[in-house]
């Protein structure tokens, strides 16, 4: 069994993703594999796989309506390109993240999923429910999802599973995708349908947000100290920065002061 971190990026985000690459080199001892979509950078010296957007099942030229040329293979579509074994632990993250510290042995053991299980975190505290998110994202007839009010939305920007589980997730999403995009026009819809399908078809383990959080996640007890994000006075492992490098890791050539967040 190996631990594998993977993420996927398009060419327009390559330079911004180098903060992630730099922190991975410092804090991660296992495999890190990048999926490049429609390009291979000449200066990248790590392990990677190439994806073509026309082969990504959720890619549409006219979806979503709020973003142009949007492609997001994070919820399982990368799995056919990733060289991995059945028992490997795959940690799928967003590229607009950095890793702030090494994981302890106990933390790594806590990320070993059971069969048919995903491990993830919530993107808000308390988490948003799927009915409320459907309304917020402007779904057509959101009242059709009133029955999902009891289900919390998870964040696929940090999701852990085994190979077969990601394959099953991908297949389930693609089965519903064409009908789904008739009622949802927002790029965050991929997070919504991933949450729904995981609740309906898989076992779910939600871990503490010390594994992954962002200073824009509401309403956690967060602070930034010396350019690191803390949750309840503990250093967050994966900081979902949205490429906000003015406050975070920048090749370690940064001044040091504390910023208290108003959350």
N, C-alpha and C positions, 0 to 999 in steps of 0.2 A: 504494500500500500504506500502511495505517495500523496503528498499534498501538492496541488497545482492551483496557482492563482492564474486566472485568465481574464482578459478584457478585450474589447473590440473597438477600433477607432477608424475614422475616415481621415483622409489626408488633411482636411482643414483643421483637425484637432491634434495633429501629430506634435507640433512644437509645444503646445500647452501640456501635452501628456508627459513630457520629459521630466516634470517634477515627480510624477508617479514612478517613472523608471529609476530616477535617482534614489528615491527612498526605498524602492524594492532592493536595489543593490546593497543598501546599508542594513536593512532590517529583515530581509527574507532569505532563508537558507535553502529552500526547496525550489521547485520549478515555477517559473513565471513565463507564460506563453501569451504573446499578443496576437490577436487576429486583426490583420490589416485589411480594410475593405477597399478594393479597387486600386491599391497601390502597394509598392514595397519600397520603403525608404532606403536610400543608399547608405546612410550613416548608422543604421540600426544593427547592433552586433549581438542581439539576443535571439532566443528561440521564438518563432512566429509561424502563423499559417495565413494563407491568403484566401479571402472570401470575395466573391463577385456579387454585387448587389442584385443583379438580375436572377441570381440563384437563391436569394433569401426570400422565403415564402411570404413574409409579412411586408415586404417592400412593395409600395405602390407609388406611382408617379403623382397621384392626386390625393394621397393621404400621408400625413394629417393636413388639415387646413391651416393650422397655425404655425407650421414650419415648412420650409421648402427643402426638397431633396433630403428628406429624413429617412434614415435607415437604422434599425435597432434589432440586432439579432440576439440580444442578451438572454432571452427567455428560452434557451434550448437550441436555437438554430445554429449555434457555433459548434455543437457537439460532434458533428460529422467531420469537422476539420481538425479537431483536437486529438493528438496522439495520446491516448490514455487507456488504462486498464479498467476492468469492471469494478475493482475495489478501490480505485483512486478516489481521494476526496477532492472534488473540484470546487474551488471558491471563485465564483463569478462576481466581478465587481465592475462598477462604472469607471471609465478612464479619468473622470474628473475627481479622482480620489488620490490620497497619498497614504502610505503606511507610516505611522509615527513611531512604532516601536516593535520589537520582536514579540511574538506570542509566547507565553509560557507553555510548558508541557501540559499543564492542566487545561489551559485554554484550547490548545490544539486537540486534546482528547475530547473536549466538549463539542468540537466541530465534526466529529465522525457521525454521519447520519445513519439511521437505520434503513432497512430496505423500504423503498417507496416513501421516503421522507425527505423533506427540505428543511433546512435550517436558515433562519433569516432574522431580521429585526423589524421594528416598527419605525415609521418615518415621522411619527408625532406621538406626543404623550399628553393625554390619552390618544390612542390611535383613532384615525378617521374610520368611519364605517363605509361599506361599499355603496349603500344607498345614498348617503350624504355626498360621497365623491361623485357618484353618477349625476347628481343635481349640480354640483359645483363645476363639473366639466361640460355641462350643457348637453347631456345625452338627450336624444329624442325619446320622449315619454319616460322620464326617469322613474315615474311611479311604478313602472313595470318591475323595478328592482327594490321595491319597498320590503320584500321578503328577505333581502340581504342586509337589513339594518343591523342584525346581530353579528355580522362578520367584519372583523377589522381588516383594513388594508395593510398589507406588508410592503416592503420596498425591495424590488428585484435588483436594486443597485448593490446589494450584498446578499447573495443567495448561495447556499452550499448544498451539494447533492452528489450522488454517484452518476455514472454514465447512463445507465438504463433509465434512471429517474428523469434526467434531463431529456432523453429521447422521448419518453412518454409525455413530458410536459410540452415539448415542441409539437408533437403530433396532436395533442389535445387542443392547443392554441390554433394550429393551422386548420383544424376541423371547424372551428367556430369563427375564424377570422373574417371571411367574406361577409357573413351576416353581421358581425360585430361592427365593422367599419361603416355600415349603413346607418348606425344609430349613434356613433361617436366620431368626432372629428378632431379631437385633441391628441397631441403626441403622448400625453400621460395615460392615454387609454391602455397602452401596453401593460402598464403597471396594474391597472384595474383588472384587466382580464386575466393576468397572471395570478393575482391574488384570488380571484374567484375560482379559477380552475384548480389551484392548489388546495383551497378549502374543500372543494367538491370531490377531488380525486386522489389526494395524497395526504400523508401524515405531515403535520407541521410542528416544528419546534422553534419557538421564538426565544432568542437569547438576549441578554442584557445589551443595551446600546453602547456599552463600552467597546464592543466589537466593531460597531460602525455607527457614526453619527455625523451630523453637520451643524454648523452654528446657526443654520436657518431652519433646523428641525424644532418644532414647537411641541411642548414647552418644557424642555429638559433643564436640569440644573447644570448649565454649561459655563465655562470660562476659557479664555485664551491666555496662556502664559508662555512667554518666550517662544511665541509662534507655534505652540502646540495646543490642540484642543483637548480640554479636560471635561469629563462628565463625573459629577459628584467627587471631584478631586482626584480622579483616576485618569491617566492618559488614555484617550480613545485610540484604538488600534488603527482602524481605517477611518480617516477623516474625509468626509464627502465635501470637498472644498468648492465645487463648481468652478475650478480653476482660479480660485481667489488667492493667487500667490502673493498679493501685497500683504497678506496677514500671516501666511504660512510658509512652508519650506521653500526656499529659493536658493538652492545650492549652498545652503548654510552660511551665506554671506549676508547676514541680516542683523540689525540692531535688536536688542532684547528689552522689551517692556511688557507689562501686563495690560491686557484689554479685558475689561469686565463686560460681558454681554448683557443686554437688557431683556432677558427672557426668563 
